[in-house]
Amino acid sequence: MPVFWGLMTPFYLRVNMATNVTWNNTARSIPDAGEINWQALTGFLVDLGNNAQTTNFQQMGIRVATTTPVSMVAATDAIIVVDLTVPGASAVNLAAGSNGRVIVIVDGKGDAATNNITITPDGAETINGAASLVLNKNRQAVVLAFQGSNWSVVGSHVLPSEISHTEIQDIGTNSHAQIDNHIASTANPHSVGGSQLNGAVPITLGGTGQITKTAGFNALSPVTTKGDIITRNGTNNVRLPAGDNGNVLTADSAETSGLKWAASLANPMDDLGQLIKGGAAGAVQKFDHGAANTVLKTNAGATDLEYGLVTNDNVDAAAAISGTKIDPNFGTQLVQTTGNVNAASGVFTGAISGGQIQNNTTGTLVSFNVAGLSSIRMATNFGNMTIQSLSGGVTGQILHIAKQDTNNTLTINGGGAGTQTIHTELGTNVTFSSGNRGGCVLICSGSAWFMVGASR
């Protein structure tokens, strides 16, 4: 410091050699040692204490922007949270940058994917070399640091749920392209749930190559033509082509599929009462109905069927005879035999026949043939009639003789000459007089007939 001498008392001239600084956007003058202006130093120290960052706790100015556009205030803004009252796209305009300045922009509303936030630097300044930066992910945040004339993105946050597959960067060993190739490779099996599939799975990967049930089944089905059916050849499901019209499906072990189409059996019948029977080599044949009162039976050689009367020597009539009566369903002239008809009760020991006739011959009938008959209706309206004797009767045969008309007479001779004599109740003639109807019942012993009842 210079000292001046003179006639007066010496004095010192103090020159302010202070250092000027700017802190918290305020210019400060800091005096050198031994200099005055300590008040400025005091103000600087107070401001420094109030606003300096510490290692235990750091404060940054936060502003919640509720309207757009948002203009950055250089003096106070450090974190800008964009949360518009009325949802919509928004713009954030940065103030002129200063070296080392750091600012954070945050999507506070969580709708940036729909309502983008566009950040634009001041003047010719850039962001990562570009004229602007767009936040387009919900809850996205970005940290910008300024140096020279460019804001650099030094930090960015996006929720994992907001990152799409196509945005994965090809960085590191397992790059995006490598992951795609791995997924597409058939050499790498993957387990996925139904909800993870959004397209058709090819047949080569166990799918159908289709996305609907019908199309998927059609893709795997071997059938190709209308009427085809699916069968199995013992190894695979295979196609059995449709047969000709009228064919029927038939099992055939000689066929590869075990099945074949074959012609259906034609119906040979063309009239009522006909039957179908097997002919030579199983050929289908028509079998005509028989004559009235005949039954279906095996022929004498047991080689075919035929209609006819039952003529075997002994007939077990248990199914046709109920108790001591002939079942009416057994029919008329159904049984004719020279042997025995054995009922369950053993009542019948001879032949039975169900035949009947009407006699119109007048006069005396000698050895009148009654073979196979069970009743005779005498039409006396033609004239007087007399039965002297009978013939053709067999043991056990029962014969009903009826006078069906009231005019003229009918006489049954008792003991009259002939092949088989008739024995009446009293051994005399029995006459059914004119003006009345009546009849009698005879039973044959084999050589003669005996009257067992009469109605006059």
Secondary structure, DSSP 8 states (H G I E B T S, - for coil): --EE-SSS--EE------EEEEETTEEEEE--TT-S-HHHHHHHHHHHHHH---SS-----EEEE-SSSEE--TTT-SEEEE--SS-S-EEEE-----TT-EEEEEESSS-TTTS-EEEE-STT-EETTBS-EEE-STT-EEEEEEETTEEEEEEEE--GGG--GGG----SSS-HHHHHHHHH-TTS-----GGG--S---GGGTS-S-SSHHHHHHHH----STT-EEEE-SSSEEEE----TTEEEEE-TTSTTSEEEEE-------STT-EEEE-GGG-EEEE----TT-EEEE-TTSSSEEEE-B--S-EE-TTTEETTEE-GGG-TT-B--SS-EE-TT----S----EEEEE---EEESSEE-TTEEEEEE-GGGS-EEE--EES--TT-EEEEEE--SSS-EEE-SS-SSSBEEE-SSSS-EEE-TT--EEEEEEE-SSEEEEEEEE-
